[in-house]
Amino acid sequence: DEQADFNLKVVLISFKQCLNEKEEVLMDPYITGWKGLVRFLNNLGTIFSFISKDVIAKIQIMERFRSSDQKDHYSSLQAMVQYEMDNKLVDLQKRSEHPDSGCRTILRLHRALHWLQMFLEGLRTSQEDCKTSVLCTDSYNTTLANYHPWLIRKAVTVAFCTLPSRNAFLETMNVGPPEEAVEMLNEAMPFICQVYQITQKLFEEHSLLDLP
Ligand SMILES: CCCCCCCC/C=C\CCCCCCCC(=O)N[C@@H](COP(=O)(O)O)[C@H](O)/C=C/CCCCCCCCCCCCC
């Protein structure tokens, strides 16, 4: 039962566990966090399956690295960037020799994490009667939409219209009444923001923010 399986707490704990004392972003909890988000997405209906398929494909790319002979080079985002850059394993101009590098794959998820951060912030601070679809569209338009072609933007906007009300949405997080879900989001936001900021800085320092 996927609905029963999803628990916001599990996702949030994963993002908390992503950061070690050296402020590195650890790959395994990062992947676990994304898997939890996909589980949540799957519960929102089949209209969202084109989105979850894309996330799953990206998770699988990263899992393959983590179970390969090179797995130690993928233990953290920092190790991955160092390894792929040092060994010229990233297509910087055009997707060709290394179409599915770890860096370009994580960059896609990283951009989506920015959307999540904006969306959860909106959800957390909005009034009870606020429409989830509006929060979702606004946060999408200021983040991910900048990287998506027209057709995807349209499909995404249609899917957003099917989202339940704010309170029903918060209840699907399986942590009790909406107020408790908001409380948990208050606790979790700093970790998600930190993971986002550290990754952003890492990719910025290596000029990896525009990978094809
Ligand atoms: C804490 C729990 C509460 C909130 C739960 C939200 C659950 C969200 C789960 C997943 C978020 C979606 C992540 C989307 C990743 C998209 C990555 C991407 O940009 N991919 C495109 C580029 O990849 P390449 O082609 O270059 O390999 C790809 O083309 C896009 C494909 C599909 C469309 C993606 C649309 C993203 C919309 C994000 C909003 C999700 C809506 C969730 C509703 C609450």
The ligand as a Gaussian input file, in Angstrom:
#p B3LYP/6-31G(d) Opt

LIG

0 1
 C        7.829000      16.770000       1.282000
 C        6.702000      16.198000       0.517000
 C        5.710000      17.154000       0.004000
 C        5.832000      17.562000      -1.393000
 C        5.880000      16.425000      -2.297000
 C        6.167000      16.756000      -3.656000
 C        6.571000      15.551000      -4.386000
 C        7.401000      15.908000      -5.529000
 C        8.129000      14.801000      -6.112000
 C        8.934000      14.994000      -7.129000
 C        9.194000      16.328000      -7.672000
 C        9.292000      16.374000      -9.130000
 C       10.658000      16.397000      -9.613000
 C       10.732000      16.652000     -11.068000
 C       12.099000      16.443000     -11.603000
 C       12.221000      16.985000     -12.967000
 C       13.605000      16.899000     -13.499000
 C       13.615000      17.568000     -14.857000
 O       13.617000      18.764000     -14.924000
 N       13.610000      16.781000     -15.926000
 C       13.529000      17.313000     -17.255000
 C       14.914000      17.500000     -17.812000
 O       15.599000      16.277000     -17.826000
 P       16.435000      15.855000     -19.117000
 O       15.444000      15.716000     -20.244000
 O       17.383000      16.981000     -19.367000
 O       17.098000      14.566000     -18.746000
 C       12.663000      16.403000     -18.095000
 O       12.689000      16.765000     -19.430000
 C       11.286000      16.511000     -17.545000
 C       10.414000      15.593000     -17.566000
 C        9.065000      15.599000     -16.902000
 C        8.496000      16.862000     -16.374000
 C        8.987000      17.308000     -15.052000
 C        8.101000      18.355000     -14.461000
 C        8.475000      18.752000     -13.082000
 C        7.384000      19.401000     -12.314000
 C        7.694000      19.491000     -10.858000
 C        6.517000      19.533000     -10.024000
 C        6.024000      18.227000      -9.470000
 C        4.622000      18.306000      -8.971000
 C        4.351000      17.656000      -7.716000
 C        3.037000      17.974000      -7.147000
 C        2.982000      18.219000      -5.710000

